[in-house]
């Protein structure tokens, strides 16, 4: 998702595209871009842009939707600034070695971009248009027979699987036309509650699956494709 300065990933390429689009197509408007970067680890939220961040809570705002109380928001002036913030935050993300991956992500990383635009022509009343983009790097699902985790690592894996299941249940409830208008279990996990307005309502959602062509990973590849096909 992130990549590096030599080979930028989806997050960096998305930010680059936003800046280039604003510069090329919207010369008659002024834009403000605000970013935040957090991780959801063991059903707790931590700010990746603050050293030794404490645990943060979710709050429901009547105008802005679900917010992370206490998360730092940085005003972005350039792609280079955001790249530095992302690389810094990624170093603070919780990772551990398992039998399946030497640098296994033990958390879901959520990078949110808010873009606000106002016309350059000043009137008594100025209309501000706001859009939000959430980029989520999901931790991979954990199978105990493959990772052979024990103790803390096993409990981490259980929390990861629980949140992924909650996300799948929300996607199923939203996508089933027979259940239109029925209850959607957003509150089953911090991940789905945070992404409530990114899954349903006036939004577009895209899921990108990372799979391996190796024959040794066939079960993981099959499970990933089944999971992604629900979206």
C-alpha positions in Angstrom: 0.0 0.0 0.0 2.7 2.5 0.9 5.8 1.5 -1.1 8.8 3.7 -0.8 10.4 6.8 -2.5 11.8 4.7 -5.3 8.7 2.6 -5.9 5.6 4.5 -4.5 2.6 2.5 -3.5 -1.2 3.2 -3.8 -1.2 5.7 -0.9 1.6 7.9 -2.4 0.3 7.6 -6.0 -3.2 8.6 -4.8 -1.9 11.7 -3.0 0.2 12.6 -6.1 -2.9 12.3 -8.3 -4.9 14.6 -6.0 -2.3 17.3 -6.1 -1.9 17.1 -9.9 -5.7 17.1 -10.5 -6.1 20.2 -8.3 -3.3 22.0 -10.1 -4.5 21.1 -13.6 -8.3 21.3 -13.5 -9.3 23.5 -10.6 -7.6 26.9 -10.9 -10.7 28.8 -9.9 -10.9 27.2 -6.5 -8.9 27.1 -3.3 -8.2 23.7 -1.7 -7.3 22.6 1.8 -6.0 19.1 2.3 -5.9 17.5 5.8 -4.5 14.1 6.5 -4.4 11.7 9.5 -2.9 8.3 9.9 -3.9 5.8 12.6 -3.7 2.1 13.3 -6.3 -0.3 14.8 -4.4 -2.8 17.0 -6.2 -5.3 19.2 -9.4 -3.2 18.8 -7.6 -0.1 20.1 -6.8 3.0 18.0 -3.4 4.6 18.1 -2.1 7.7 16.2 0.9 6.8 14.0 1.9 10.5 13.6 2.5 11.0 17.3 5.4 9.3 19.2 4.1 7.1 22.1 0.5 7.8 21.3 -2.1 6.8 23.8 -5.3 5.0 22.9 -7.9 7.1 21.1 -11.7 6.8 21.1 -14.3 7.1 18.4 -16.9 9.8 18.5 -20.0 10.4 16.4 -20.3 14.0 15.0 -23.7 15.1 13.5 -22.0 16.8 10.6 -18.7 15.0 10.0 -19.8 11.5 10.9 -17.6 9.1 12.9 -14.4 10.8 14.1 -11.3 9.7 16.0 -11.1 11.9 19.1 -7.6 13.2 19.7 -6.1 12.1 16.4 -3.7 14.7 14.9 -4.7 16.3 11.6 -1.9 17.7 9.4 -2.5 20.3 6.7 -0.8 19.0 3.6 1.1 21.5 1.5 2.9 19.1 -0.9 3.3 15.4 -1.8 6.8 15.3 -0.2 5.3 16.4 3.1 2.7 13.6 3.0 5.3 11.1 1.9 7.5 11.9 4.9 4.4 11.7 7.3 3.5 8.3 5.9 7.0 6.9 6.0 7.3 8.2 9.6 4.0 6.7 10.6 4.7 3.4 9.0 7.8 3.0 11.2 5.6 3.2 14.2 3.1 0.6 13.0 2.9 -2.6 15.0 4.7 -5.5 13.2 6.1 -8.8 14.4 7.7 -11.8 12.8 5.6 -15.0 12.3 6.3 -18.3 10.6 4.3 -16.9 7.6 5.9 -13.5 7.4 9.1 -11.9 8.9 7.4 -8.5 9.1 3.8 -9.3 9.6 1.4 -6.4 10.1 -0.4 -6.8 13.4 -2.8 -3.9 12.8 -5.0 -2.3 10.3 -3.6 1.1 9.1 -6.1 3.8 8.2 -4.9 6.9 6.2 -7.6 9.5 5.8 -7.5 12.5 3.4 -10.0 15.3 3.7 -10.2 17.7 0.7 -12.1 21.0 1.2 -12.7 23.4 -1.7 -14.0 27.0 -1.8 -14.4 29.3 -4.8 -11.8 32.1 -5.1 -14.5 34.6 -5.8 -15.3 36.0 -2.3 -19.0 36.6 -1.5 -20.8 37.1 1.7 -21.6 33.4 1.9 -19.0 31.0 0.8 -19.9 27.4 0.1 -17.3 24.8 1.2 -17.4 21.4 -0.5 -15.8 18.6 1.5 -14.8 15.1 0.4 -13.1 12.3 2.4 -11.0 9.4 1.1 -10.0 6.5 3.4 -7.1 4.3 2.4 -7.0 1.1 4.6 -4.1 -1.3 4.7 -5.7 -4.4 6.2 -3.7 -6.9 8.1 -3.7 -10.3 6.5 -6.0 -13.0 8.0 -4.4 -15.3 10.4 -4.5 -19.1 10.3 -3.0 -20.7 13.4 -1.8 -23.8 11.5 0.3 -21.7 9.2 1.6 -19.0 11.5 2.0 -21.4 14.5 1.5 -18.3 16.8 1.2 -18.7 20.5 0.4 -16.3 23.4 0.3 -12.6 22.4 0.7 -13.3 18.7 -2.3 -15.8 18.8 -4.5 -13.2 20.5 -3.5 -10.6 18.0 -4.4 -13.0 15.2 -7.8 -13.6 16.7 -8.5 -9.9 16.9 -7.4 -9.4 13.3 -9.8 -12.2 12.1 -12.6 -10.9 14.2 -12.4 -7.4 12.6 -12.1 -8.9 9.1 -15.2 -11.0 9.7 -17.0 -7.9 11.0 -16.0 -6.1 7.7 -17.2 -9.0 5.6 -20.6 -9.1 7.5 -21.1 -5.4 6.8 -20.3 -5.8 3.1 -22.7 -8.8 2.9 -25.5 -6.8 4.6 -25.0 -3.8 2.3 -24.7 -5.9 -0.8 -27.6 -8.2 -0.3 -30.6 -6.7 -2.1 -33.0 -8.9 -0.2 -31.8 -7.3 3.0 -32.0 -3.7 1.9 -32.9 -1.5 4.8 -32.0 -4.2 7.3 -29.6 -3.8 10.2 -25.9 -3.4 9.2 -23.5 -4.5 12.1 -21.1 -1.5 12.0 -20.5 -1.5 15.7 -19.1 -5.1 15.8 -15.6 -3.7 15.5 -13.7 -0.4 15.6 -12.7 -0.8 11.9 -16.3 -1.1 10.6 -17.5 1.7 12.9 -14.7 4.0 11.7 -15.5 3.2 8.0 -19.3 3.4 8.3 -19.5 6.4 5.9 -17.0 4.8 3.6 -19.0 1.6 3.1 -22.6 2.8 2.9 -24.3 6.0 1.9 -23.0 8.4 -0.7 -19.7 6.8 -1.3 -17.7 4.4 -3.6 -15.7 1.5 -2.2 -12.9 -0.5 -3.8 -11.1 -3.5 -2.5 -7.7 -4.5 -3.8 -6.6 -8.1 -3.0 -2.9 -9.0 -2.8 -2.3 -12.6 -3.7 0.6 -14.9 -4.5 1.1 -17.2 -7.5 3.2 -19.6 -5.4 1.7 -23.1 -5.1 2.6 -23.1 -1.4 0.2 -20.2 -0.9 -2.8 -21.7 -2.7 -5.0 -21.8 0.4 -4.3 -18.2 1.4 -4.9 -17.1 -2.2 -8.2 -18.9 -2.4 -9.4 -17.5 0.9 -8.4 -14.0 -0.1 -10.2 -14.2 -3.5 -13.3 -15.5 -1.7 -13.2 -12.7 0.7 -12.6 -10.0 -1.9 -15.4 -11.4 -4.2 -18.0 -10.4 -1.6 -17.1 -6.7 -2.1 
